[in-house]
Structures are given as structure tokens and as C-alpha cells.
Amino acid sequence: MQMAVGKQAEDLVMNVNGDGNVSSIDARKILRTAAGLEEIP
Ligand SMILES: [Ca+2]
């Protein structure tokens, strides 16, 4: 809930798949990207 109000900038950074919200899918994608398994388009 805090992310929805006070962390908009961080929210956009973490929304790597561009669906408008940050979820475990984004978190997983970030981890995979960091590990070199996947690229952010
Ligand atoms: Ca997302």
C-alpha cells in the first residue's frame, strides 16, 4: 500500500514489464535480468 502512494518513481522503475503495476512478476523479471537470463525490452 505504501508503494501505491509514496513511491511512484520507484514503482515505475520496478515495473519492468510495463503493465502499470509492480508485482512478483516484475520482481522475478528483475532478478532474472540481473542474473543475465533475460533482457528488458
Ligand atoms: Ca509490472
mmCIF file of the protein (N, C-alpha, C, O) and its ligand, coordinates in Angstrom:
data_MODEL
# 
_entry.id   MODEL 
# 
loop_
_entity.id 
_entity.type 
_entity.pdbx_number_of_molecules 
1 polymer     1 
2 non-polymer 1 
# 
_entity_poly.entity_id                      1 
_entity_poly.type                           'polypeptide(L)' 
_entity_poly.nstd_linkage                   no 
_entity_poly.nstd_monomer                   no 
_entity_poly.pdbx_seq_one_letter_code       MQMAVGKQAEDLVMNVNGDGNVSSIDARKILRTAAGLEEIP 
_entity_poly.pdbx_seq_one_letter_code_can   MQMAVGKQAEDLVMNVNGDGNVSSIDARKILRTAAGLEEIP 
_entity_poly.pdbx_strand_id                 A 
# 
loop_
_entity_poly_seq.entity_id 
_entity_poly_seq.num 
_entity_poly_seq.mon_id 
_entity_poly_seq.hetero 
1 1  MET n 
1 2  GLN n 
1 3  MET n 
1 4  ALA n 
1 5  VAL n 
1 6  GLY n 
1 7  LYS n 
1 8  GLN n 
1 9  ALA n 
1 10 GLU n 
1 11 ASP n 
1 12 LEU n 
1 13 VAL n 
1 14 MET n 
1 15 ASN n 
1 16 VAL n 
1 17 ASN n 
1 18 GLY n 
1 19 ASP n 
1 20 GLY n 
1 21 ASN n 
1 22 VAL n 
1 23 SER n 
1 24 SER n 
1 25 ILE n 
1 26 ASP n 
1 27 ALA n 
1 28 ARG n 
1 29 LYS n 
1 30 ILE n 
1 31 LEU n 
1 32 ARG n 
1 33 THR n 
1 34 ALA n 
1 35 ALA n 
1 36 GLY n 
1 37 LEU n 
1 38 GLU n 
1 39 GLU n 
1 40 ILE n 
1 41 PRO n 
# 
loop_
_struct_asym.id 
_struct_asym.entity_id 
A 1 
B 2 
# 
loop_
_chem_comp.id 
_chem_comp.type 
_chem_comp.mon_nstd_flag 
ALA 'L-peptide linking' y 
ARG 'L-peptide linking' y 
ASN 'L-peptide linking' y 
ASP 'L-peptide linking' y 
CA  non-polymer         . 
GLN 'L-peptide linking' y 
GLU 'L-peptide linking' y 
GLY 'peptide linking'   y 
ILE 'L-peptide linking' y 
LEU 'L-peptide linking' y 
LYS 'L-peptide linking' y 
MET 'L-peptide linking' y 
PRO 'L-peptide linking' y 
SER 'L-peptide linking' y 
THR 'L-peptide linking' y 
VAL 'L-peptide linking' y 
# 
_pdbx_entity_nonpoly.entity_id   2 
_pdbx_entity_nonpoly.name        ? 
_pdbx_entity_nonpoly.comp_id     CA 
# 
_pdbx_nonpoly_scheme.asym_id         B 
_pdbx_nonpoly_scheme.entity_id       2 
_pdbx_nonpoly_scheme.mon_id          CA 
_pdbx_nonpoly_scheme.ndb_seq_num     1 
_pdbx_nonpoly_scheme.pdb_seq_num     101 
_pdbx_nonpoly_scheme.auth_seq_num    101 
_pdbx_nonpoly_scheme.pdb_mon_id      CA 
_pdbx_nonpoly_scheme.auth_mon_id     CA 
_pdbx_nonpoly_scheme.pdb_strand_id   A 
_pdbx_nonpoly_scheme.pdb_ins_code    . 
# 
loop_
_atom_site.group_PDB 
_atom_site.id 
_atom_site.type_symbol 
_atom_site.label_atom_id 
_atom_site.label_alt_id 
_atom_site.label_comp_id 
_atom_site.label_asym_id 
_atom_site.label_entity_id 
_atom_site.label_seq_id 
_atom_site.pdbx_PDB_ins_code 
_atom_site.Cartn_x 
_atom_site.Cartn_y 
_atom_site.Cartn_z 
_atom_site.occupancy 
_atom_site.B_iso_or_equiv 
_atom_site.pdbx_formal_charge 
_atom_site.auth_seq_id 
_atom_site.auth_comp_id 
_atom_site.auth_asym_id 
_atom_site.auth_atom_id 
_atom_site.pdbx_PDB_model_num 
ATOM   1   N  N  . MET A 1 1  ? 0.839  -1.210  0.000   1.00 0.00 ? 1   MET A N  1 
ATOM   2   C  CA . MET A 1 1  ? 0.000  0.000   0.000   1.00 0.00 ? 1   MET A CA 1 
ATOM   3   C  C  . MET A 1 1  ? 0.862  1.244   0.000   1.00 0.00 ? 1   MET A C  1 
ATOM   4   O  O  . MET A 1 1  ? 0.533  2.231   -0.657  1.00 0.00 ? 1   MET A O  1 
ATOM   5   N  N  . GLN A 1 2  ? 1.943  1.205   0.718   1.00 0.00 ? 2   GLN A N  1 
ATOM   6   C  CA . GLN A 1 2  ? 2.832  2.366   0.756   1.00 0.00 ? 2   GLN A CA 1 
ATOM   7   C  C  . GLN A 1 2  ? 3.387  2.672   -0.637  1.00 0.00 ? 2   GLN A C  1 
ATOM   8   O  O  . GLN A 1 2  ? 3.566  3.833   -1.008  1.00 0.00 ? 2   GLN A O  1 
ATOM   9   N  N  . MET A 1 3  ? 3.648  1.638   -1.379  1.00 0.00 ? 3   MET A N  1 
ATOM   10  C  CA . MET A 1 3  ? 4.192  1.828   -2.717  1.00 0.00 ? 3   MET A CA 1 
ATOM   11  C  C  . MET A 1 3  ? 3.196  2.539   -3.625  1.00 0.00 ? 3   MET A C  1 
ATOM   12  O  O  . MET A 1 3  ? 3.597  3.271   -4.530  1.00 0.00 ? 3   MET A O  1 
ATOM   13  N  N  . ALA A 1 4  ? 1.926  2.335   -3.397  1.00 0.00 ? 4   ALA A N  1 
ATOM   14  C  CA . ALA A 1 4  ? 0.905  2.927   -4.245  1.00 0.00 ? 4   ALA A CA 1 
ATOM   15  C  C  . ALA A 1 4  ? 0.795  4.435   -4.062  1.00 0.00 ? 4   ALA A C  1 
ATOM   16  O  O  . ALA A 1 4  ? 0.350  5.135   -4.971  1.00 0.00 ? 4   ALA A O  1 
ATOM   17  N  N  . VAL A 1 5  ? 1.189  4.936   -2.915  1.00 0.00 ? 5   VAL A N  1 
ATOM   18  C  CA . VAL A 1 5  ? 1.061  6.371   -2.663  1.00 0.00 ? 5   VAL A CA 1 
ATOM   19  C  C  . VAL A 1 5  ? 2.387  7.114   -2.703  1.00 0.00 ? 5   VAL A C  1 
ATOM   20  O  O  . VAL A 1 5  ? 2.499  8.146   -3.366  1.00 0.00 ? 5   VAL A O  1 
ATOM   21  N  N  . GLY A 1 6  ? 3.389  6.603   -2.004  1.00 0.00 ? 6   GLY A N  1 
ATOM   22  C  CA . GLY A 1 6  ? 4.581  7.400   -1.757  1.00 0.00 ? 6   GLY A CA 1 
ATOM   23  C  C  . GLY A 1 6  ? 5.811  7.058   -2.565  1.00 0.00 ? 6   GLY A C  1 
ATOM   24  O  O  . GLY A 1 6  ? 6.836  7.728   -2.437  1.00 0.00 ? 6   GLY A O  1 
ATOM   25  N  N  . LYS A 1 7  ? 5.735  6.028   -3.398  1.00 0.00 ? 7   LYS A N  1 
ATOM   26  C  CA . LYS A 1 7  ? 6.955  5.602   -4.090  1.00 0.00 ? 7   LYS A CA 1 
ATOM   27  C  C  . LYS A 1 7  ? 6.708  5.467   -5.593  1.00 0.00 ? 7   LYS A C  1 
ATOM   28  O  O  . LYS A 1 7  ? 7.048  4.448   -6.196  1.00 0.00 ? 7   LYS A O  1 
ATOM   29  N  N  . GLN A 1 8  ? 6.141  6.457   -6.167  1.00 0.00 ? 8   GLN A N  1 
ATOM   30  C  CA . GLN A 1 8  ? 5.801  6.377   -7.588  1.00 0.00 ? 8   GLN A CA 1 
ATOM   31  C  C  . GLN A 1 8  ? 7.026  6.171   -8.475  1.00 0.00 ? 8   GLN A C  1 
ATOM   32  O  O  . GLN A 1 8  ? 6.995  5.359   -9.399  1.00 0.00 ? 8   GLN A O  1 
ATOM   33  N  N  . ALA A 1 9  ? 8.104  6.906   -8.195  1.00 0.00 ? 9   ALA A N  1 
ATOM   34  C  CA . ALA A 1 9  ? 9.302  6.786   -9.024  1.00 0.00 ? 9   ALA A CA 1 
ATOM   35  C  C  . ALA A 1 9  ? 9.858  5.368   -8.958  1.00 0.00 ? 9   ALA A C  1 
ATOM   36  O  O  . ALA A 1 9  ? 10.168 4.759   -9.982  1.00 0.00 ? 9   ALA A O  1 
ATOM   37  N  N  . GLU A 1 10 ? 9.977  4.864   -7.761  1.00 0.00 ? 10  GLU A N  1 
ATOM   38  C  CA . GLU A 1 10 ? 10.474 3.507   -7.587  1.00 0.00 ? 10  GLU A CA 1 
ATOM   39  C  C  . GLU A 1 10 ? 9.519  2.499   -8.238  1.00 0.00 ? 10  GLU A C  1 
ATOM   40  O  O  . GLU A 1 10 ? 9.943  1.494   -8.808  1.00 0.00 ? 10  GLU A O  1 
ATOM   41  N  N  . ASP A 1 11 ? 8.258  2.788   -8.138  1.00 0.00 ? 11  ASP A N  1 
ATOM   42  C  CA . ASP A 1 11 ? 7.237  1.934   -8.736  1.00 0.00 ? 11  ASP A CA 1 
ATOM   43  C  C  . ASP A 1 11 ? 7.441  1.799   -10.244 1.00 0.00 ? 11  ASP A C  1 
ATOM   44  O  O  . ASP A 1 11 ? 7.374  0.697   -10.789 1.00 0.00 ? 11  ASP A O  1 
ATOM   45  N  N  . LEU A 1 12 ? 7.687  2.904   -10.902 1.00 0.00 ? 12  LEU A N  1 
ATOM   46  C  CA . LEU A 1 12 ? 7.892  2.877   -12.349 1.00 0.00 ? 12  LEU A CA 1 
ATOM   47  C  C  . LEU A 1 12 ? 9.166  2.137   -12.716 1.00 0.00 ? 12  LEU A C  1 
ATOM   48  O  O  . LEU A 1 12 ? 9.202  1.411   -13.710 1.00 0.00 ? 12  LEU A O  1 
ATOM   49  N  N  . VAL A 1 13 ? 10.204 2.315   -11.924 1.00 0.00 ? 13  VAL A N  1 
ATOM   50  C  CA . VAL A 1 13 ? 11.469 1.624   -12.189 1.00 0.00 ? 13  VAL A CA 1 
ATOM   51  C  C  . VAL A 1 13 ? 11.289 0.116   -12.087 1.00 0.00 ? 13  VAL A C  1 
ATOM   52  O  O  . VAL A 1 13 ? 11.844 -0.653  -12.871 1.00 0.00 ? 13  VAL A O  1 
ATOM   53  N  N  . MET A 1 14 ? 10.503 -0.278  -11.104 1.00 0.00 ? 14  MET A N  1 
ATOM   54  C  CA . MET A 1 14 ? 10.347 -1.713  -10.861 1.00 0.00 ? 14  MET A CA 1 
ATOM   55  C  C  . MET A 1 14 ? 9.304  -2.368  -11.758 1.00 0.00 ? 14  MET A C  1 
ATOM   56  O  O  . MET A 1 14 ? 9.225  -3.594  -11.843 1.00 0.00 ? 14  MET A O  1 
ATOM   57  N  N  . ASN A 1 15 ? 8.512  -1.548  -12.421 1.00 0.00 ? 15  ASN A N  1 
ATOM   58  C  CA . ASN A 1 15 ? 7.505  -2.104  -13.318 1.00 0.00 ? 15  ASN A CA 1 
ATOM   59  C  C  . ASN A 1 15 ? 8.128  -2.403  -14.678 1.00 0.00 ? 15  ASN A C  1 
ATOM   60  O  O  . ASN A 1 15 ? 7.874  -1.710  -15.663 1.00 0.00 ? 15  ASN A O  1 
ATOM   61  N  N  . VAL A 1 16 ? 8.935  -3.434  -14.708 1.00 0.00 ? 16  VAL A N  1 
ATOM   62  C  CA . VAL A 1 16 ? 9.746  -3.693  -15.890 1.00 0.00 ? 16  VAL A CA 1 
ATOM   63  C  C  . VAL A 1 16 ? 8.947  -4.232  -17.075 1.00 0.00 ? 16  VAL A C  1 
ATOM   64  O  O  . VAL A 1 16 ? 9.394  -4.112  -18.215 1.00 0.00 ? 16  VAL A O  1 
ATOM   65  N  N  . ASN A 1 17 ? 7.809  -4.806  -16.840 1.00 0.00 ? 17  ASN A N  1 
ATOM   66  C  CA . ASN A 1 17 ? 7.042  -5.336  -17.967 1.00 0.00 ? 17  ASN A CA 1 
ATOM   67  C  C  . ASN A 1 17 ? 5.963  -4.380  -18.462 1.00 0.00 ? 17  ASN A C  1 
ATOM   68  O  O  . ASN A 1 17 ? 5.194  -4.708  -19.366 1.00 0.00 ? 17  ASN A O  1 
ATOM   69  N  N  . GLY A 1 18 ? 5.915  -3.193  -17.857 1.00 0.00 ? 18  GLY A N  1 
ATOM   70  C  CA . GLY A 1 18 ? 5.100  -2.124  -18.408 1.00 0.00 ? 18  GLY A CA 1 
ATOM   71  C  C  . GLY A 1 18 ? 3.601  -2.317  -18.295 1.00 0.00 ? 18  GLY A C  1 
ATOM   72  O  O  . GLY A 1 18 ? 2.844  -1.742  -19.078 1.00 0.00 ? 18  GLY A O  1 
ATOM   73  N  N  . ASP A 1 19 ? 3.158  -3.115  -17.337 1.00 0.00 ? 19  ASP A N  1 
ATOM   74  C  CA . ASP A 1 19 ? 1.720  -3.333  -17.213 1.00 0.00 ? 19  ASP A CA 1 
ATOM   75  C  C  . ASP A 1 19 ? 1.055  -2.373  -16.232 1.00 0.00 ? 19  ASP A C  1 
ATOM   76  O  O  . ASP A 1 19 ? -0.136 -2.498  -15.947 1.00 0.00 ? 19  ASP A O  1 
ATOM   77  N  N  . GLY A 1 20 ? 1.812  -1.431  -15.723 1.00 0.00 ? 20  GLY A N  1 
ATOM   78  C  CA . GLY A 1 20 ? 1.220  -0.385  -14.906 1.00 0.00 ? 20  GLY A CA 1 
ATOM   79  C  C  . GLY A 1 20 ? 1.236  -0.639  -13.415 1.00 0.00 ? 20  GLY A C  1 
ATOM   80  O  O  . GLY A 1 20 ? 0.838  0.230   -12.639 1.00 0.00 ? 20  GLY A O  1 
ATOM   81  N  N  . ASN A 1 21 ? 1.685  -1.804  -12.998 1.00 0.00 ? 21  ASN A N  1 
ATOM   82  C  CA . ASN A 1 21 ? 1.812  -2.048  -11.568 1.00 0.00 ? 21  ASN A CA 1 
ATOM   83  C  C  . ASN A 1 21 ? 2.989  -2.973  -11.298 1.00 0.00 ? 21  ASN A C  1 
ATOM   84  O  O  . ASN A 1 21 ? 3.496  -3.649  -12.193 1.00 0.00 ? 21  ASN A O  1 
ATOM   85  N  N  . VAL A 1 22 ? 3.403  -2.983  -10.042 1.00 0.00 ? 22  VAL A N  1 
ATOM   86  C  CA . VAL A 1 22 ? 4.561  -3.788  -9.655  1.00 0.00 ? 22  VAL A CA 1 
ATOM   87  C  C  . VAL A 1 22 ? 4.092  -5.039  -8.924  1.00 0.00 ? 22  VAL A C  1 
ATOM   88  O  O  . VAL A 1 22 ? 3.367  -4.965  -7.932  1.00 0.00 ? 22  VAL A O  1 
ATOM   89  N  N  . SER A 1 23 ? 4.506  -6.151  -9.421  1.00 0.00 ? 23  SER A N  1 
ATOM   90  C  CA . SER A 1 23 ? 4.078  -7.425  -8.843  1.00 0.00 ? 23  SER A CA 1 
ATOM   91  C  C  . SER A 1 23 ? 5.263  -8.372  -8.711  1.00 0.00 ? 23  SER A C  1 
ATOM   92  O  O  . SER A 1 23 ? 6.399  -8.014  -9.025  1.00 0.00 ? 23  SER A O  1 
ATOM   93  N  N  . SER A 1 24 ? 4.988  -9.565  -8.248  1.00 0.00 ? 24  SER A N  1 
ATOM   94  C  CA . SER A 1 24 ? 6.043  -10.565 -8.149  1.00 0.00 ? 24  SER A CA 1 
ATOM   95  C  C  . SER A 1 24 ? 6.602  -10.915 -9.523  1.00 0.00 ? 24  SER A C  1 
ATOM   96  O  O  . SER A 1 24 ? 7.743  -11.362 -9.641  1.00 0.00 ? 24  SER A O  1 
ATOM   97  N  N  . ILE A 1 25 ? 5.800  -10.712 -10.554 1.00 0.00 ? 25  ILE A N  1 
ATOM   98  C  CA . ILE A 1 25 ? 6.285  -10.948 -11.920 1.00 0.00 ? 25  ILE A CA 1 
ATOM   99  C  C  . ILE A 1 25 ? 7.417  -9.981  -12.247 1.00 0.00 ? 25  ILE A C  1 
ATOM   100 O  O  . ILE A 1 25 ? 8.438  -10.371 -12.812 1.00 0.00 ? 25  ILE A O  1 
ATOM   101 N  N  . ASP A 1 26 ? 7.225  -8.729  -11.889 1.00 0.00 ? 26  ASP A N  1 
ATOM   102 C  CA . ASP A 1 26 ? 8.277  -7.733  -12.107 1.00 0.00 ? 26  ASP A CA 1 
ATOM   103 C  C  . ASP A 1 26 ? 9.516  -8.080  -11.289 1.00 0.00 ? 26  ASP A C  1 
ATOM   104 O  O  . ASP A 1 26 ? 10.638 -8.030  -11.792 1.00 0.00 ? 26  ASP A O  1 
ATOM   105 N  N  . ALA A 1 27 ? 9.302  -8.429  -10.039 1.00 0.00 ? 27  ALA A N  1 
ATOM   106 C  CA . ALA A 1 27 ? 10.431 -8.760  -9.170  1.00 0.00 ? 27  ALA A CA 1 
ATOM   107 C  C  . ALA A 1 27 ? 11.223 -9.927  -9.742  1.00 0.00 ? 27  ALA A C  1 
ATOM   108 O  O  . ALA A 1 27 ? 12.454 -9.919  -9.744  1.00 0.00 ? 27  ALA A O  1 
ATOM   109 N  N  . ARG A 1 28 ? 10.513 -10.911 -10.217 1.00 0.00 ? 28  ARG A N  1 
ATOM   110 C  CA . ARG A 1 28 ? 11.170 -12.084 -10.785 1.00 0.00 ? 28  ARG A CA 1 
ATOM   111 C  C  . ARG A 1 28 ? 11.924 -11.707 -12.059 1.00 0.00 ? 28  ARG A C  1 
ATOM   112 O  O  . ARG A 1 28 ? 13.035 -12.183 -12.293 1.00 0.00 ? 28  ARG A O  1 
ATOM   113 N  N  . LYS A 1 29 ? 11.327 -10.866 -12.865 1.00 0.00 ? 29  LYS A N  1 
ATOM   114 C  CA . LYS A 1 29 ? 11.954 -10.442 -14.100 1.00 0.00 ? 29  LYS A CA 1 
ATOM   115 C  C  . LYS A 1 29 ? 13.224 -9.637  -13.807 1.00 0.00 ? 29  LYS A C  1 
ATOM   116 O  O  . LYS A 1 29 ? 14.237 -9.783  -14.491 1.00 0.00 ? 29  LYS A O  1 
ATOM   117 N  N  . ILE A 1 30 ? 13.154 -8.793  -12.789 1.00 0.00 ? 30  ILE A N  1 
ATOM   118 C  CA . ILE A 1 30 ? 14.335 -8.019  -12.383 1.00 0.00 ? 30  ILE A CA 1 
ATOM   119 C  C  . ILE A 1 30 ? 15.458 -8.957  -11.966 1.00 0.00 ? 30  ILE A C  1 
ATOM   120 O  O  . ILE A 1 30 ? 16.610 -8.773  -12.358 1.00 0.00 ? 30  ILE A O  1 
ATOM   121 N  N  . LEU A 1 31 ? 15.118 -9.953  -11.177 1.00 0.00 ? 31  LEU A N  1 
ATOM   122 C  CA . LEU A 1 31 ? 16.135 -10.905 -10.730 1.00 0.00 ? 31  LEU A CA 1 
ATOM   123 C  C  . LEU A 1 31 ? 16.726 -11.677 -11.898 1.00 0.00 ? 31  LEU A C  1 
ATOM   124 O  O  . LEU A 1 31 ? 17.938 -11.888 -11.960 1.00 0.00 ? 31  LEU A O  1 
ATOM   125 N  N  . ARG A 1 32 ? 15.888 -12.091 -12.809 1.00 0.00 ? 32  ARG A N  1 
ATOM   126 C  CA . ARG A 1 32 ? 16.360 -12.835 -13.991 1.00 0.00 ? 32  ARG A CA 1 
ATOM   127 C  C  . ARG A 1 32 ? 17.224 -11.941 -14.866 1.00 0.00 ? 32  ARG A C  1 
ATOM   128 O  O  . ARG A 1 32 ? 18.236 -12.383 -15.409 1.00 0.00 ? 32  ARG A O  1 
ATOM   129 N  N  . THR A 1 33 ? 16.827 -10.700 -14.999 1.00 0.00 ? 33  THR A N  1 
ATOM   130 C  CA . THR A 1 33 ? 17.609 -9.752  -15.793 1.00 0.00 ? 33  THR A CA 1 
ATOM   131 C  C  . THR A 1 33 ? 18.976 -9.523  -15.157 1.00 0.00 ? 33  THR A C  1 
ATOM   132 O  O  . THR A 1 33 ? 20.000 -9.508  -15.840 1.00 0.00 ? 33  THR A O  1 
ATOM   133 N  N  . ALA A 1 34 ? 18.972 -9.345  -13.842 1.00 0.00 ? 34  ALA A N  1 
ATOM   134 C  CA . ALA A 1 34 ? 20.218 -9.117  -13.121 1.00 0.00 ? 34  ALA A CA 1 
ATOM   135 C  C  . ALA A 1 34 ? 21.155 -10.312 -13.244 1.00 0.00 ? 34  ALA A C  1 
ATOM   136 O  O  . ALA A 1 34 ? 22.377 -10.165 -13.237 1.00 0.00 ? 34  ALA A O  1 
ATOM   137 N  N  . ALA A 1 35 ? 20.561 -11.494 -13.357 1.00 0.00 ? 35  ALA A N  1 
ATOM   138 C  CA . ALA A 1 35 ? 21.343 -12.719 -13.479 1.00 0.00 ? 35  ALA A CA 1 
ATOM   139 C  C  . ALA A 1 35 ? 21.756 -13.000 -14.918 1.00 0.00 ? 35  ALA A C  1 
ATOM   140 O  O  . ALA A 1 35 ? 22.463 -13.971 -15.187 1.00 0.00 ? 35  ALA A O  1 
ATOM   141 N  N  . GLY A 1 36 ? 21.312 -12.147 -15.846 1.00 0.00 ? 36  GLY A N  1 
ATOM   142 C  CA . GLY A 1 36 ? 21.685 -12.305 -17.243 1.00 0.00 ? 36  GLY A CA 1 
ATOM   143 C  C  . GLY A 1 36 ? 20.869 -13.338 -17.980 1.00 0.00 ? 36  GLY A C  1 
ATOM   144 O  O  . GLY A 1 36 ? 21.257 -13.788 -19.058 1.00 0.00 ? 36  GLY A O  1 
ATOM   145 N  N  . LEU A 1 37 ? 19.738 -13.721 -17.408 1.00 0.00 ? 37  LEU A N  1 
ATOM   146 C  CA . LEU A 1 37 ? 18.902 -14.748 -18.037 1.00 0.00 ? 37  LEU A CA 1 
ATOM   147 C  C  . LEU A 1 37 ? 17.840 -14.142 -18.952 1.00 0.00 ? 37  LEU A C  1 
ATOM   148 O  O  . LEU A 1 37 ? 17.247 -14.827 -19.785 1.00 0.00 ? 37  LEU A O  1 
ATOM   149 N  N  . GLU A 1 38 ? 17.619 -12.853 -18.776 1.00 0.00 ? 38  GLU A N  1 
ATOM   150 C  CA . GLU A 1 38 ? 16.531 -12.238 -19.515 1.00 0.00 ? 38  GLU A CA 1 
ATOM   151 C  C  . GLU A 1 38 ? 16.864 -10.756 -19.731 1.00 0.00 ? 38  GLU A C  1 
ATOM   152 O  O  . GLU A 1 38 ? 17.537 -10.136 -18.908 1.00 0.00 ? 38  GLU A O  1 
ATOM   153 N  N  . GLU A 1 39 ? 16.388 -10.207 -20.836 1.00 0.00 ? 39  GLU A N  1 
ATOM   154 C  CA . GLU A 1 39 ? 16.649 -8.796  -21.094 1.00 0.00 ? 39  GLU A CA 1 
ATOM   155 C  C  . GLU A 1 39 ? 15.351 -8.002  -21.020 1.00 0.00 ? 39  GLU A C  1 
ATOM   156 O  O  . GLU A 1 39 ? 14.284 -8.497  -21.383 1.00 0.00 ? 39  GLU A O  1 
ATOM   157 N  N  . ILE A 1 40 ? 15.456 -6.769  -20.548 1.00 0.00 ? 40  ILE A N  1 
ATOM   158 C  CA . ILE A 1 40 ? 14.312 -5.872  -20.576 1.00 0.00 ? 40  ILE A CA 1 
ATOM   159 C  C  . ILE A 1 40 ? 14.203 -5.281  -21.969 1.00 0.00 ? 40  ILE A C  1 
ATOM   160 O  O  . ILE A 1 40 ? 15.153 -4.665  -22.451 1.00 0.00 ? 40  ILE A O  1 
ATOM   161 N  N  . PRO A 1 41 ? 13.088 -5.452  -22.611 1.00 0.00 ? 41  PRO A N  1 
ATOM   162 C  CA . PRO A 1 41 ? 12.928 -4.956  -23.992 1.00 0.00 ? 41  PRO A CA 1 
ATOM   163 C  C  . PRO A 1 41 ? 13.016 -3.440  -24.099 1.00 0.00 ? 41  PRO A C  1 
ATOM   164 O  O  . PRO A 1 41 ? 12.899 -2.890  -25.195 1.00 0.00 ? 41  PRO A O  1 
HETATM 165 CA CA . CA  B 2 .  ? 4.582  -4.981  -13.981 1.00 0.00 2 101 CA  A CA 1 
# 
